[in-house]
Amino acid sequence: MTSSLRKKEARVAWLFITPYLVGFILFHFLPIFLSIVLSLTDMKYISTADQTSFIGLGNYFEMIHDAEFRNAFKNSIIYSVCFVPLVMVVGLFLAVLVNQKIHFRNGIRAMIFMPYVSNMVAIAIVWSLLLDPVDGIVNKTLSALGVSNAPMWLMGSKTALITVVMIAVWREVGLQFVTYLAALQDVPKELKEAAQIDGANRFQLFRFVTFPLLRNTTFLLIITSIITSLKNFTIIQVLTEGGPGNATTVLPLKIVDTAFSSARMGYASAQAMVMFVLVMVITATQWIGKNRSEIY
């Protein structure tokens, strides 16, 4: 291949890549840069930008003493710690189950994946109706079965967050399911047959042959699940609006409330940067841990 032909192909490649790069910079790097700048100011509304003052790290120091922010941060961590293991384990279990030779496998696969591609607002509204403490079908069924003190679900300060987590797991597990299912179908049959010849039972076959080959898939899903859990806004906003008593207020809800209800764009930007750094640190930690445990 001549040098001129390579240069021509490179120009064509850049011609196709440039629109994506421009969009990526405009909608990713530019907002991050602006958030960093705004987090160092006391900006309230965009219309009052000319009255904005530079306050340095003042917003970040304020967060240390902000009880509502600390509560939202704590709820986000609890939500993520509960959501990620549950959605991973349930997704893997369902994938292993459906990967077997069972009847109606295609129908079951579609049923599991359907909530993931359904409208999140509609899902949240349906669940809020089902879990209504007075008129909801869930508590009415429990009462019919003799349960006199049915849970308050989304209305109880002690049950609201875990209820939201369970609904989110039900909605998001479809992604883990189809990803694990695709990975399971790529496991070489020769390895399974060799292990069976050596006397491995089903558990040993999964533990020592199948699961190690799912490591890269598991790593990818852990990262995406953590990011999903930390940025979850819609389903919590529709189900509880952060209540009762801020019991389900997580960082995204707190950021939106600070920016628009309290009209403090600068402080909200600082909160968003803390959330951004949290996601980056967790992702980097997972990446480093994966690379150190890699076996060649």
C-alpha angles and dihedrals in degrees: 000000000000124000093245091053091051091051090049092051090047091053091049090049092051089047090060095039098047098075090053092047091049091050092045092052094045097047101033116023097032095053090047091050092047091048090054091051094045092047088065093055139066093235115160112175126007087237089061095051091121089062094051119121131202110245101169113212094350094115091051093051089049090057090061090063097035107108093191092053092048089051091051091047091050092048091050091053092047091047092050095044090053098038102048100054092041096050092044096049095043092046093050093045092051092046092052090047096049091043088068123087099269134148120265091014094155092049092049090048091053093047092053094047096042098083091054093060094039124100109277095213092053091048092051093049092050092049092048089055093046092050098044104136093223109028102017119120092228096061092039089055091048090050090051088053091054101262103143099180104047118182120265089227108186093009097057121086091217097044104035099083096046089045090054089048092053092049091048091050090051090051100042101037091088091076093052090044098054093040093051091043091055090048092049091053089054094057106113112251090215091068092050092048092049091051091048090051088053089056102259115160123217095272093048090046091055096040099048104025114023104034097050088055089055094058097105091046091048091050092051092048093048091055094047091045093052092049091046092050095048096047097042109133114138102060094046092045092053096041102044111350086227095305166156091073094330090301091137100029106130130180098274091052092046092050093051092046092050093048100045110016096040093030095226107134094167095052091044090052090053090051090049091052090053089053091047092051091047091055092046093049093049092047093048091048091052091047094050091047091051093050093048092051094047112123119209 
